[in-house]
Amino acid sequence: MTKRFWNLFKVSPVVLAATFFVANSALAAEVNEQVTNVGELSETQESNEMSQVTSVSQFSDVQPTDWAFQALQSLVERYGCIAGYPNSTYRGNRALTRYEFAAGLNACLDRVNELIATATADLVSKQDLATLQRLQEEYSAELATLRGRVDGLEARTSELEANQFSTTTKLVGEAIFAVSDVFGDTRAARGGAPTQDLDYNTTFSDRVRLNLLSSFTGTDQLQIRLNAGNIVSNRGNDALGTGTGTNMTRLGFDGDNNNAIVIDKINYAFNLTDAVRVKIDATGGELYENVNTFNPDFASSARGALSRYGRFSPIYRQGQGGAGVTVTFNPKGAISFSGAYLARTANDPTLNNGLFDGDNAIFGQLSFQPTKAFNIGLSYARTYQTDAAANTLFQGTGSIFANTPFGANTRTEANNYGVEATFQFSPQLAISGWGGYTTADARTGANAGADADIWYWAGALALKDFGGEGNVLGVIFGQPPKVTGGSIKNVAGNTTFDDSTSYHLEGLYKYKISDNIQVTPGLLVIFNPEHNDANDTEYVGTLRTTFTF
């Protein structure tokens, strides 16, 4: 018995490595692994945890023909001191250090001591104990070092727990520094020939966001976002004759509240079942953060496209800033469906406001991803706005006429249809694009009963790891929302629509300085701004630096 037991340890040292992970893997994972959310923490720990097996046949990767099969069989079935991974594997070919062997030996010694204490059978002889004692003496230094390392890890863990920000909440920050300027001869006019010079100064502005992300179950998330910024929109005010005269030159991250800190987003997301994900927005709800926009390389306001239109299809701006709920069915499947309802004035109890009587959007999207490389979506949104001039059909994306085709004080209903797709040709090359059609109807006002047809489209190309790992060279080209037809009458009684066609061309280079700093220079070119070929081409040069922490 003594010789056989000693040979088990000599010929199969790798079998003892697994026991080391029984006592120490979860602790090591907690201290050394970096995770992005509480859910990832639980997944990391689960993947490292091991469990005791009672038969060597429970290991899917251990066969009777393996050279160490008998050694494993004896240690498992006779002494019960071998553990396996949750997926029923043993992984016997992995490397073994002396520390791991010492830990495994110590685990088996503990098991033998339990057997001796029970005294139910003569399982261990004096010769066996003498052999184990020699092993323990041989690895006494490693065992002592291991105990010191575990004690140190426990001390560090206790210190982190005592001084952490919260047991459930993480603070995630983001800061943008932006230098921007606009170039061109004249300021865009909505119709006819422009009459004003384009006077614009170089600006240096910022936006800061702090996200408090909390999880209570590991799969849910409560988000509270604090926002401050002073990035003035490029569009300007028609009456004052300032700015570019068009929304088409807007940056994708603009917003000016004089750097006053406001809570602009509160929401809670959770899994209703494994196949149903629910997100409830109390304020600041945005479809483009709740569903797939099919433009992964450019959708982010901080790390994506520089322009507003270049981020994603305008259909995802419906109901922007409202409160409501988004439900996604089969979110990880090849075919998934998302439905949402957002109300922009849900907190206002006055007439023609509230959760159901005010501005609202009903949204649905069907996504199909037959392969990892290809993904396509079909989208629909039904919107109601009590005053389209105040809120605009596309939230300031596209021509002014396309956003407010019926003028002020007009209740407007609209049906929005969209198709979006992305294709990953290779790890370094991806294309994406979208097209959309909106039919809007005026219910009140001077144009009551009139309708408007609006079209838009765009395509994007991303060259990844261009000039270095993590860098992206991007090009975006398209036509912003344009009124192409309908029954809107001008003051002369004639049907009116956007006369010509504007084109959006954007080039940018996302340069990764580090995991936390990205610099993005780029140029936005708008041909025929406001769909008016009498307007001169306008150029927007921007240098954006994004810090994440």
C-alpha positions as CSV (number, residue, x, y, z in Angstrom):
1,M,0.0,0.0,0.0
2,T,2.8,2.4,0.9
3,K,4.7,2.0,-2.3
4,R,1.6,2.3,-4.4
5,F,0.5,5.4,-2.6
6,W,3.9,7.0,-3.0
7,N,3.9,6.1,-6.8
8,L,0.6,7.8,-7.2
9,F,2.1,11.1,-6.2
10,K,5.3,10.5,-8.3
11,V,3.6,9.5,-11.6
12,S,0.6,11.9,-11.4
13,P,1.6,15.2,-9.9
14,V,-0.7,17.0,-12.2
15,V,-3.7,15.4,-10.6
16,L,-3.0,17.4,-7.4
17,A,-3.1,20.7,-9.2
18,A,-6.9,20.6,-9.3
19,T,-7.2,20.5,-5.6
20,F,-5.3,23.8,-5.4
21,F,-8.1,25.5,-7.2
22,V,-10.8,24.2,-4.9
23,A,-9.6,26.4,-2.1
24,N,-8.0,29.3,-3.9
25,S,-9.4,29.9,-7.4
26,A,-12.3,32.0,-6.3
27,L,-10.1,34.2,-4.2
28,A,-7.5,34.6,-6.9
29,A,-10.1,35.5,-9.4
30,E,-11.6,38.1,-7.1
31,V,-8.3,39.9,-6.5
32,N,-6.5,39.5,-9.8
33,E,-9.2,39.6,-12.5
34,Q,-10.4,42.9,-13.9
35,V,-14.1,42.9,-14.8
36,T,-16.4,45.5,-16.3
37,N,-19.5,44.9,-14.3
38,V,-20.9,42.9,-11.5
39,G,-22.3,40.3,-13.8
40,E,-18.9,39.6,-15.3
41,L,-17.5,39.2,-11.8
42,S,-20.0,36.4,-11.0
43,E,-19.3,34.8,-14.4
44,T,-15.5,34.9,-13.8
45,Q,-15.9,33.3,-10.4
46,E,-18.2,30.6,-11.7
47,S,-15.8,29.6,-14.5
48,N,-13.0,29.1,-12.0
49,E,-14.9,27.2,-9.3
50,M,-14.4,23.5,-9.1
51,S,-16.4,20.7,-7.5
52,Q,-15.5,17.3,-5.9
53,V,-16.2,14.2,-8.0
54,T,-16.9,10.7,-6.7
55,S,-15.9,8.8,-9.8
56,V,-13.2,9.2,-12.4
57,S,-15.8,8.5,-15.1
58,Q,-17.3,11.9,-14.3
59,F,-14.4,13.5,-16.2
60,S,-15.2,13.8,-19.9
61,D,-11.5,14.2,-20.8
62,V,-10.1,11.3,-18.9
63,Q,-10.1,7.9,-20.6
64,P,-9.2,4.4,-19.3
65,T,-6.3,4.4,-21.8
66,D,-4.7,7.4,-20.2
67,W,-1.4,6.6,-18.5
68,A,-2.5,8.2,-15.2
69,F,-6.0,6.7,-15.2
70,Q,-5.4,4.3,-12.3
71,A,-3.7,7.0,-10.2
72,L,-6.7,9.3,-10.7
73,Q,-9.1,6.5,-10.0
74,S,-7.5,5.7,-6.7
75,L,-7.3,9.3,-5.6
76,V,-10.9,10.0,-6.5
77,E,-12.7,6.9,-5.5
78,R,-10.6,5.9,-2.5
79,Y,-9.5,9.2,-1.0
80,G,-11.8,11.7,-2.6
81,C,-9.3,14.5,-2.9
82,I,-9.5,15.3,-6.6
83,A,-11.9,18.0,-7.9
84,G,-13.0,18.9,-11.4
85,Y,-14.3,21.9,-13.4
86,P,-18.0,22.7,-13.7
87,N,-18.0,21.5,-17.4
88,S,-17.0,18.0,-16.2
89,T,-13.4,18.3,-17.4
90,Y,-10.2,17.6,-15.5
91,R,-7.6,19.3,-17.7
92,G,-4.8,16.9,-16.8
93,N,-2.2,18.3,-19.3
94,R,-1.9,21.7,-17.7
95,A,1.5,22.7,-16.2
96,L,2.1,22.2,-12.4
97,T,4.2,24.4,-10.1
98,R,5.7,23.3,-6.8
99,Y,3.2,25.7,-5.0
100,E,0.3,24.0,-6.7
101,F,1.7,20.5,-5.8
102,A,2.1,21.7,-2.2
103,A,-1.4,22.9,-2.1
104,G,-2.7,19.7,-3.6
105,L,-0.7,17.6,-1.2
106,N,-2.1,19.7,1.7
107,A,-5.7,19.1,0.5
108,C,-5.1,15.4,0.4
109,L,-3.5,15.5,3.8
110,D,-6.6,17.2,5.1
111,R,-8.8,14.5,3.5
112,V,-6.7,11.7,5.0
113,N,-7.0,13.4,8.5
114,E,-10.7,13.3,8.0
115,L,-10.7,9.6,7.3
116,I,-8.5,9.0,10.3
117,A,-10.8,11.0,12.5
118,T,-13.9,9.0,11.5
119,A,-12.1,5.8,12.3
120,T,-14.7,3.9,10.3
121,A,-12.2,1.6,8.6
122,D,-8.5,0.8,8.4
123,L,-8.0,2.9,5.4
124,V,-4.5,4.3,6.2
125,S,-1.6,2.4,7.5
126,K,1.4,3.6,9.5
127,Q,3.5,3.3,6.4
128,D,1.1,5.5,4.5
129,L,1.3,8.1,7.2
130,A,5.1,8.0,7.2
131,T,5.1,8.5,3.4
132,L,2.7,11.5,3.8
133,Q,4.8,12.9,6.6
134,R,7.9,12.8,4.3
135,L,6.0,14.6,1.6
136,Q,4.8,17.2,4.0
137,E,8.4,17.8,5.2
138,E,9.7,18.0,1.7
139,Y,7.2,20.7,0.7
140,S,7.1,22.5,4.1
141,A,8.8,25.6,2.6
142,E,6.3,25.8,-0.3
143,L,3.4,25.2,2.1
144,A,4.5,28.0,4.4
145,T,5.0,30.4,1.4
146,L,1.6,29.5,0.1
147,R,-0.1,30.2,3.5
148,G,1.6,33.6,3.5
149,R,0.4,34.4,0.0
150,V,-3.2,33.4,0.9
151,D,-3.0,35.4,4.2
152,G,-1.8,38.4,2.1
153,L,-4.6,38.0,-0.4
154,E,-7.2,37.8,2.4
155,A,-5.8,41.0,4.0
156,R,-5.9,42.8,0.6
157,T,-9.4,41.6,0.0
158,S,-10.5,42.8,3.5
159,E,-9.0,46.2,2.9
160,L,-10.7,46.5,-0.5
161,E,-14.1,45.6,1.0
162,A,-13.6,48.1,3.8
163,N,-12.7,51.0,1.6
164,Q,-14.6,50.3,-1.6
165,F,-17.0,52.9,-3.0
166,S,-20.0,50.6,-2.8
167,T,-20.7,46.9,-2.5
168,T,-23.1,47.2,-5.4
169,T,-22.1,50.2,-7.4
170,K,-19.3,51.2,-9.8
171,L,-18.4,54.7,-10.9
172,V,-17.6,55.0,-14.6
173,G,-16.4,58.3,-16.0
174,E,-15.9,59.9,-19.3
175,A,-14.6,63.3,-20.4
176,I,-14.4,64.9,-23.8
177,F,-12.2,67.8,-24.9
178,A,-13.1,69.1,-28.3
179,V,-11.6,71.8,-30.6
180,S,-13.8,72.6,-33.5
181,D,-14.2,75.2,-36.3
182,V,-16.5,75.7,-39.3
183,F,-15.4,76.9,-42.7
184,G,-17.3,78.2,-45.7
185,D,-18.2,81.4,-47.6
186,T,-21.8,82.0,-46.6
187,R,-24.3,80.8,-44.0
188,A,-26.8,78.3,-45.3
189,A,-30.2,79.6,-46.1
190,R,-33.3,77.4,-46.1
191,G,-34.4,78.6,-49.5
192,G,-33.1,80.9,-52.2
193,A,-29.6,82.4,-52.3
194,P,-27.7,82.9,-49.1
195,T,-27.2,86.5,-48.0
196,Q,-25.1,86.3,-44.8
197,D,-21.4,85.6,-44.4
198,L,-20.4,82.5,-42.4
199,D,-18.7,84.1,-39.4
200,Y,-17.5,81.4,-37.0
201,N,-14.7,81.2,-34.4
202,T,-12.6,78.3,-33.3
203,T,-14.0,76.8,-30.1
204,F,-12.6,74.7,-27.3
205,S,-15.3,72.9,-25.2
206,D,-15.9,69.9,-23.0
207,R,-18.4,67.3,-21.9
208,V,-18.2,65.2,-18.7
209,R,-20.3,62.3,-17.7
210,L,-20.3,60.2,-14.6
211,N,-22.2,56.9,-14.6
212,L,-23.2,55.2,-11.3
213,L,-23.8,51.5,-12.4
214,S,-25.4,49.3,-9.7
215,S,-26.2,45.6,-9.8
216,F,-28.1,43.7,-7.2
217,T,-28.4,40.2,-8.8
218,G,-25.4,40.2,-11.2
219,T,-27.5,40.3,-14.3
220,D,-29.4,43.6,-13.7
221,Q,-28.2,47.2,-13.9
222,L,-29.4,50.5,-12.4
223,Q,-27.9,53.5,-14.2
224,I,-27.8,57.0,-12.9
225,R,-25.9,59.4,-15.1
226,L,-24.6,62.9,-14.2
227,N,-23.9,65.1,-17.2
228,A,-22.2,68.5,-17.7
229,G,-21.0,70.2,-20.9
230,N,-20.6,73.5,-22.8
231,I,-20.4,72.3,-26.4
232,V,-22.5,74.8,-28.4
233,S,-24.4,73.4,-31.3
234,N,-23.2,74.5,-34.8
235,R,-26.7,75.1,-36.1
236,G,-27.1,78.6,-34.7
237,N,-30.3,80.7,-34.6
238,D,-32.0,81.9,-37.9
239,A,-33.2,85.2,-36.3
240,L,-29.8,86.1,-35.0
241,G,-28.0,85.2,-38.2
242,T,-25.3,83.2,-36.4
243,G,-23.9,79.7,-36.7
244,T,-24.0,77.6,-39.9
245,G,-27.7,77.9,-40.5
246,T,-28.3,74.2,-40.7
247,N,-28.6,71.2,-38.4
248,M,-26.5,69.1,-40.8
249,T,-23.2,70.5,-39.3
250,R,-24.1,69.4,-35.7
251,L,-21.6,67.3,-33.8
252,G,-22.6,64.0,-32.3
253,F,-21.7,65.0,-28.8
254,D,-22.9,68.6,-28.6
255,G,-24.9,70.0,-25.7
256,D,-24.6,73.2,-23.7
257,N,-25.7,73.7,-20.1
258,N,-22.8,75.9,-19.0
259,N,-21.2,72.9,-17.4
260,A,-23.9,72.7,-14.7
261,I,-24.2,69.2,-13.4
262,V,-27.6,67.6,-14.1
263,I,-28.9,64.0,-13.7
264,D,-30.0,63.4,-17.3
265,K,-30.5,59.6,-17.3
266,I,-32.0,57.1,-14.8
267,N,-32.9,53.6,-15.9
268,Y,-33.1,50.0,-14.7
269,A,-32.5,46.9,-16.8
270,F,-33.0,43.3,-15.8
271,N,-33.7,39.8,-17.2
272,L,-37.4,38.9,-16.9
273,T,-36.4,35.4,-18.1
274,D,-33.3,34.0,-19.9
275,A,-35.0,35.0,-23.2
276,V,-36.5,38.4,-22.2
277,R,-34.5,41.5,-21.3
278,V,-36.4,44.6,-19.9
279,K,-35.2,48.1,-19.5
280,I,-37.3,50.8,-17.8
281,D,-36.3,54.4,-18.4
282,A,-37.4,56.9,-15.7
283,T,-35.9,59.8,-17.6
284,G,-33.5,60.3,-20.5
285,G,-34.7,57.2,-22.4
286,E,-33.1,56.8,-25.9
287,L,-33.8,54.1,-28.4
288,Y,-30.2,54.1,-29.6
289,E,-29.0,53.1,-26.2
290,N,-31.7,50.4,-25.7
291,V,-31.6,48.5,-29.0
292,N,-29.0,47.6,-31.7
293,T,-28.3,50.5,-34.1
294,F,-26.2,48.3,-36.5
295,N,-23.3,50.8,-36.6
296,P,-21.0,49.5,-33.9
297,D,-17.9,51.4,-34.9
298,F,-19.5,54.8,-35.0
299,A,-22.6,54.8,-32.7
300,S,-20.9,56.2,-29.6
301,S,-21.0,59.9,-29.0
302,A,-17.6,59.8,-27.3
303,R,-15.8,57.1,-29.4
304,G,-17.8,57.0,-32.6
305,A,-18.6,59.4,-35.4
306,L,-17.9,63.1,-34.9
307,S,-21.2,64.2,-36.5
308,R,-24.7,63.8,-35.3
309,Y,-26.0,62.1,-38.5
310,G,-23.0,59.8,-38.8
311,R,-23.7,57.9,-35.6
312,F,-26.8,56.0,-36.7
313,S,-30.2,56.2,-38.5
314,P,-32.4,59.0,-37.3
315,I,-35.2,56.5,-36.6
316,Y,-33.5,55.8,-33.3
317,R,-34.0,59.4,-32.2
318,Q,-37.7,59.0,-31.9
319,G,-39.0,59.6,-28.4
320,Q,-35.5,60.8,-27.4
321,G,-35.2,61.9,-23.8
322,G,-38.5,60.3,-22.7
323,A,-39.6,57.8,-20.1
324,G,-40.9,54.3,-20.8
325,V,-40.0,50.7,-21.3
326,T,-38.0,48.6,-23.8
327,V,-38.4,44.8,-24.0
328,T,-36.0,42.6,-26.1
329,F,-37.0,39.0,-26.8
330,N,-34.3,36.5,-27.4
331,P,-31.5,39.1,-27.1
332,K,-28.7,36.6,-27.7
333,G,-30.4,34.6,-30.5
334,A,-29.9,34.8,-34.3
335,I,-33.4,36.3,-34.5
336,S,-34.5,38.8,-31.9
337,F,-37.3,41.4,-31.5
338,S,-37.3,44.6,-29.5
339,G,-40.4,46.7,-28.6
340,A,-40.4,50.0,-26.9
341,Y,-42.6,52.9,-25.7
342,L,-41.2,56.3,-24.8
343,A,-43.1,59.4,-23.7
344,R,-41.2,62.7,-23.8
345,T,-43.4,64.5,-21.3
346,A,-44.3,61.6,-19.0
347,N,-43.7,63.6,-15.9
348,D,-45.9,66.5,-16.9
349,P,-49.5,66.2,-15.6
350,T,-50.9,69.1,-17.6
351,L,-53.3,68.9,-20.6
352,N,-51.9,67.0,-23.6
353,N,-49.0,65.7,-21.6
354,G,-48.3,62.8,-19.3
355,L,-47.4,59.2,-20.0
356,F,-50.0,58.6,-22.7
357,D,-51.5,61.9,-23.9
358,G,-48.2,63.8,-24.7
359,D,-45.4,63.3,-27.2
360,N,-44.7,59.6,-27.5
361,A,-43.1,56.9,-29.7
362,I,-44.1,53.3,-30.2
363,F,-41.1,51.4,-31.6
364,G,-40.5,47.8,-32.9
365,Q,-37.4,46.2,-34.4
366,L,-36.7,42.8,-35.9
367,S,-33.1,41.7,-36.0
368,F,-31.6,38.8,-37.9
369,Q,-28.0,37.7,-37.5
370,P,-27.4,34.4,-39.4
371,T,-23.6,34.7,-38.9
372,K,-21.3,36.7,-36.6
373,A,-20.3,38.7,-39.7
374,F,-23.7,39.8,-40.9
375,N,-26.6,41.5,-39.1
376,I,-29.7,43.1,-40.5
377,G,-32.6,44.9,-38.9
378,L,-36.1,46.1,-39.9
379,S,-37.4,49.0,-37.7
380,Y,-40.7,50.8,-37.3
381,A,-41.7,53.8,-35.1
382,R,-45.1,55.4,-34.7
383,T,-44.8,58.9,-33.3
384,Y,-47.1,61.6,-32.0
385,Q,-46.0,65.1,-31.3
386,T,-48.1,67.9,-29.9
387,D,-45.8,70.5,-31.4
388,A,-43.5,69.3,-34.1
389,A,-41.8,72.7,-34.3
390,A,-40.7,72.5,-30.7
391,N,-39.5,68.9,-30.7
392,T,-38.9,68.2,-34.5
393,L,-39.5,64.9,-36.3
394,F,-35.8,63.8,-36.1
395,Q,-34.6,65.7,-33.1
396,G,-32.5,68.2,-35.1
397,T,-31.0,65.7,-37.6
398,G,-31.4,66.6,-41.3
399,S,-32.8,69.7,-42.9
400,I,-34.9,72.2,-40.9
401,F,-37.8,71.7,-43.3
402,A,-37.6,67.9,-42.8
403,N,-37.8,68.3,-39.0
404,T,-40.6,70.8,-39.1
405,P,-42.5,70.4,-42.4
406,F,-45.8,71.8,-41.1
407,G,-44.5,74.7,-39.0
408,A,-45.2,75.7,-35.4
409,N,-48.1,74.7,-33.1
410,T,-48.9,71.7,-35.3
411,R,-49.9,68.3,-33.9
412,T,-48.1,65.7,-36.0
413,E,-48.3,62.0,-36.4
414,A,-45.7,60.1,-38.3
415,N,-44.9,56.5,-39.4
416,N,-41.2,55.8,-39.7
417,Y,-39.7,52.8,-41.5
418,G,-36.1,51.8,-41.5
419,V,-33.7,49.1,-42.6
420,E,-30.2,48.8,-41.2
421,A,-27.3,46.4,-41.7
422,T,-23.7,45.7,-40.9
423,F,-21.2,43.3,-42.5
424,Q,-17.8,42.3,-41.1
425,F,-15.7,41.3,-44.1
426,S,-12.7,40.6,-41.9
427,P,-11.5,41.5,-38.4
428,Q,-10.0,44.7,-40.0
429,L,-12.8,45.7,-42.5
430,A,-16.5,46.4,-41.8
431,I,-19.3,48.2,-43.6
432,S,-22.6,49.4,-42.3
433,G,-25.5,51.4,-43.5
434,W,-29.1,52.4,-43.2
435,G,-32.0,53.8,-45.1
436,G,-35.3,55.3,-43.9
437,Y,-38.6,56.6,-45.0
438,T,-41.1,58.7,-43.0
439,T,-44.6,59.8,-43.8
440,A,-45.9,62.6,-41.6
441,D,-49.4,64.0,-41.2
442,A,-50.4,67.4,-39.8
443,R,-53.5,67.1,-37.5
444,T,-53.8,70.8,-36.6
445,G,-52.5,74.2,-37.7
446,A,-52.3,76.0,-41.0
447,N,-51.4,72.8,-42.9
448,A,-54.0,70.6,-41.2
449,G,-54.6,67.5,-43.4
450,A,-51.3,67.9,-45.3
451,D,-48.7,65.1,-45.4
452,A,-45.0,65.0,-46.1
453,D,-42.7,62.2,-47.5
454,I,-39.1,62.2,-46.1
455,W,-36.2,60.0,-47.1
456,Y,-32.7,59.5,-45.9
457,W,-29.8,57.0,-46.2
458,A,-26.1,56.5,-45.4
459,G,-23.2,54.1,-45.5
460,A,-20.1,53.7,-43.4
461,L,-16.7,52.0,-43.9
462,A,-14.4,51.1,-41.0
463,L,-10.8,50.0,-41.4
464,K,-9.8,48.6,-38.0
465,D,-6.2,48.5,-36.6
466,F,-5.2,50.9,-39.3
467,G,-1.8,52.3,-38.4
468,G,-1.8,50.4,-35.1
469,E,-3.8,48.1,-32.9
470,G,-7.1,49.7,-31.8
471,N,-7.1,52.5,-34.3
472,V,-9.9,52.9,-36.8
473,L,-10.0,54.9,-40.1
474,G,-13.6,55.7,-40.9
475,V,-15.6,57.2,-43.8
476,I,-19.3,58.0,-43.7
477,F,-21.4,59.2,-46.7
478,G,-25.1,59.7,-47.1
479,Q,-28.1,61.9,-47.5
480,P,-29.7,63.5,-44.4
481,P,-33.5,63.5,-44.0
482,K,-35.1,65.4,-46.9
483,V,-38.7,66.2,-47.8
484,T,-39.2,64.6,-51.2
485,G,-43.0,65.0,-51.7
486,G,-46.4,65.4,-50.0
487,S,-49.2,68.0,-50.0
488,I,-47.6,70.9,-48.1
489,K,-48.5,74.3,-49.6
490,N,-46.3,77.3,-49.5
491,V,-47.6,80.9,-49.1
492,A,-48.3,81.0,-52.8
493,G,-50.5,77.9,-52.6
494,N,-48.0,75.7,-54.4
495,T,-46.8,72.3,-53.2
496,T,-43.4,72.6,-51.7
497,F,-40.5,70.3,-50.8
498,D,-36.7,70.4,-50.5
499,D,-35.5,71.6,-53.9
500,S,-32.1,69.8,-54.3
501,T,-30.1,67.2,-52.3
502,S,-27.6,67.6,-49.5
503,Y,-24.8,65.1,-49.1
504,H,-23.0,64.3,-45.9
505,L,-19.3,63.2,-46.2
506,E,-17.3,62.5,-43.1
507,G,-13.7,61.2,-42.6
508,L,-12.2,60.5,-39.2
509,Y,-9.3,58.6,-37.6
510,K,-9.7,57.2,-34.1
511,Y,-6.3,57.0,-32.7
512,K,-5.9,54.9,-29.5
513,I,-3.2,56.3,-27.2
514,S,-4.1,53.9,-24.4
515,D,-7.1,51.9,-23.2
516,N,-8.3,55.1,-21.5
517,I,-7.4,57.8,-24.0
518,Q,-8.5,58.2,-27.6
519,V,-7.8,61.1,-30.0
520,T,-10.1,61.5,-33.0
521,P,-9.4,64.2,-35.7
522,G,-11.9,64.4,-38.5
523,L,-13.5,66.6,-41.2
524,L,-17.2,66.9,-41.9
525,V,-18.3,68.2,-45.4
526,I,-21.9,69.2,-46.2
527,F,-22.6,69.7,-49.9
528,N,-25.7,71.8,-50.7
529,P,-26.6,72.4,-47.0
530,E,-30.4,72.4,-46.3
531,H,-30.9,70.6,-49.6
532,N,-30.4,73.9,-51.3
533,D,-27.8,74.0,-54.1
534,A,-27.6,77.8,-53.9
535,N,-25.8,77.3,-50.5
536,D,-22.0,77.0,-50.4
537,T,-20.4,73.9,-49.1
538,E,-19.7,74.0,-45.4
539,Y,-16.8,72.3,-43.6
540,V,-16.5,71.3,-39.9
541,G,-13.0,70.4,-38.6
542,T,-12.9,68.7,-35.2
543,L,-10.3,67.3,-32.9
544,R,-11.9,65.2,-30.1
545,T,-10.0,63.7,-27.2
546,T,-11.9,61.2,-25.0
547,F,-10.8,60.1,-21.6
548,T,-12.5,57.1,-19.9
549,F,-12.0,56.2,-16.3
